[in-house]
Amino acid sequence: MDNHPAASSKGFDIYPLVYKFDAPREWHERRPDRAYSASVVICREGEQPSADNGRVFHVPEAQWADLGAAKRAAVQHGSHIIDGLVSGESVAGL
């Protein structure tokens, strides 16, 4: 994970996490359009993300062909969580 947040919003820092997508075993061909998955870590602005002051949210049901697209999607998903646009996800208590 980067030492510096990719974005900040409303008093929270957003750290994208991008990792190789683990394709299901029943896929017999390569799927280069689905190479990466993403999550996002959100913590209070200026604090280092940790188990005590940060929270990890998975970016649901999506894979991306390149790192840049996955990072952008993670930052956008984090912003939507902070804005209260994602049902069932919240930064309350951070």
Buried (B, 14 or more C-beta within 10 A) or exposed (E): EEEEBBBEBEEBBBBBBBEEBEBEEEEEEEEEEBBBBBBBBBBBEEEEBEEEEBBEBBBEEBBBEEEEBBBBBBBBBBBBBBEEEBEEBEBEEB
